Amino acid sequence: MGTSSRKLKAIFSSLAVTLLFMISHSQVAFSFDFEDVDEEEVYVLDRPVPDHSPRSRLLLSSIRKGAQCSADHKNICNGVSANNGTSLLHCCKMHCRNILGDKNNCGKCGSKCKFGQLCCNGTCTNVFDNEAHCGKCNKKCPRGVRCEFGNCGYA
């Protein structure tokens, strides 16, 4: 085996180890431009709102994540509080979004969090090495334990 073959093998081995490390520690937030929509999630409204569909007299007590909210639908989710105040719904690009936790609409429509950040209570927050938000929002590390790579006491 020649010197260049050994170097190539070492490079591929390093890449494999790095990839395995990244996969095993993937709870750290990665931000991409696509919409992160789980259509099965439902927001339970803190106060019912009128259903503005034609001929409806119903009050809505929940709204499906990503529900349409165009002018035709009377923007059913603009400023609506849900999930005991942990969600605040706004109509972003004609769909209901939680601006307190949506990394593509953090604090307001269109405000995207950067790589390694999640939207925690409407603020883009570093979760990579933050003892108060380690790997996810509000995950606190024990006193004296550092947050590294999104894990408390990683070493």
MOMO-V704611 format. One record per residue. N is the residue number from 1. RES is the residue in one letter. SS is DSSP state (hx for helix, st for strand, lp for the rest). PHI is phi in degrees with one decimal (none if undefined). D_CENTER is the distance of its C-alpha to the mean C-alpha in whole Angstrom. Layout:
n-><N/N>
res-><RES/RES>
ss-><SS/SS>
phi-><PHI/PHI>
d_center-><D_CENTER/D_CENTER>
This chain:
n-><1/2/3/4/5/6/7/8/9/10/11/12/13/14/15/16/17/18/19/20/21/22/23/24/25/26/27/28/29/30/31/32/33/34/35/36/37/38/39/40/41/42/43/44/45/46/47/48/49/50/51/52/53/54/55/56/57/58/59/60/61/62/63/64/65/66/67/68/69/70/71/72/73/74/75/76/77/78/79/80/81/82/83/84/85/86/87/88/89/90/91/92/93/94/95/96/97/98/99/100/101/102/103/104/105/106/107/108/109/110/111/112/113/114/115/116/117/118/119/120/121/122/123/124/125/126/127/128/129/130/131/132/133/134/135/136/137/138/139/140/141/142/143/144/145/146/147/148/149/150/151/152/153/154/155>
res-><M/G/T/S/S/R/K/L/K/A/I/F/S/S/L/A/V/T/L/L/F/M/I/S/H/S/Q/V/A/F/S/F/D/F/E/D/V/D/E/E/E/V/Y/V/L/D/R/P/V/P/D/H/S/P/R/S/R/L/L/L/S/S/I/R/K/G/A/Q/C/S/A/D/H/K/N/I/C/N/G/V/S/A/N/N/G/T/S/L/L/H/C/C/K/M/H/C/R/N/I/L/G/D/K/N/N/C/G/K/C/G/S/K/C/K/F/G/Q/L/C/C/N/G/T/C/T/N/V/F/D/N/E/A/H/C/G/K/C/N/K/K/C/P/R/G/V/R/C/E/F/G/N/C/G/Y/A>
ss-><lp/lp/hx/hx/hx/hx/hx/hx/hx/hx/hx/hx/hx/hx/hx/hx/hx/hx/hx/hx/hx/hx/hx/hx/lp/lp/lp/lp/lp/lp/lp/lp/lp/lp/lp/lp/lp/lp/lp/lp/lp/st/st/st/st/st/st/st/st/st/lp/lp/lp/lp/lp/lp/lp/lp/st/st/st/st/st/st/lp/lp/lp/st/lp/lp/hx/hx/hx/lp/lp/lp/lp/lp/lp/st/st/st/lp/lp/lp/lp/st/st/st/st/st/st/lp/lp/st/st/st/st/lp/lp/lp/lp/lp/lp/lp/lp/lp/lp/lp/lp/lp/lp/lp/lp/lp/lp/st/st/st/st/lp/lp/st/st/st/st/lp/lp/lp/lp/lp/lp/lp/lp/lp/lp/lp/lp/lp/lp/lp/lp/lp/lp/lp/lp/st/st/lp/lp/st/st/lp/lp/lp>
phi-><none/-78.7/-61.2/-67.2/-65.8/-65.1/-63.8/-62.5/-63.3/-65.6/-64.2/-64.8/-63.9/-62.5/-62.9/-63.7/-63.7/-62.3/-63.6/-61.5/-62.1/-64.4/-66.6/-72.5/-118.9/-81.1/-71.3/-68.3/-68.8/-119.3/-105.4/-121.9/-82.2/-77.5/-73.5/-95.5/-120.1/-101.5/-64.9/-82.5/-69.8/-124.4/-92.5/-87.6/-72.6/-70.6/-136.2/-59.5/-122.5/-64.3/-83.1/-89.7/-69.7/-55.5/63.4/-96.4/-115.2/-80.2/-106.8/-82.7/-108.5/-150.4/-134.2/-70.2/-57.8/84.9/-56.9/-69.3/-139.4/-70.4/-57.9/-62.2/-102.8/57.6/45.5/-55.6/-117.1/-73.7/75.3/-87.8/-85.5/-144.2/51.6/56.0/81.3/-86.9/-129.1/-130.3/-89.2/-137.4/-87.2/-117.6/50.7/68.7/-137.7/-70.2/-132.8/-89.5/-74.6/-89.7/-144.8/-93.9/-67.2/-96.3/-144.8/-89.8/85.6/-163.0/-59.7/84.2/-88.3/-94.0/-78.8/-81.5/-54.3/82.3/-118.4/-123.1/-88.7/-111.0/54.9/84.4/-128.3/-66.0/-128.7/-66.4/-113.3/-79.6/-143.3/-111.8/-61.8/-86.9/-140.3/-91.1/86.3/-157.6/-62.0/63.3/-90.4/-92.0/-79.5/-58.7/-54.0/84.5/-101.9/-83.8/-96.8/-132.6/56.3/78.8/-130.6/-74.2/60.3/-59.0/-37.1>
d_center-><48/48/46/44/43/42/40/38/38/36/34/33/32/30/28/28/27/24/23/23/22/19/18/19/17/14/11/11/8/9/8/11/12/12/10/7/10/11/14/15/13/15/15/18/20/21/24/25/26/28/28/29/30/34/36/33/34/31/29/25/23/20/18/16/13/14/17/20/20/23/26/28/26/26/22/22/19/19/19/19/18/17/16/18/17/13/12/14/14/15/17/15/17/19/16/14/11/10/10/9/6/5/5/8/9/9/12/14/14/13/12/10/9/11/12/11/9/6/6/8/11/11/11/10/11/12/11/14/17/16/18/17/13/14/12/9/9/13/14/18/20/24/26/27/25/23/19/20/17/15/17/20/23/23/26>
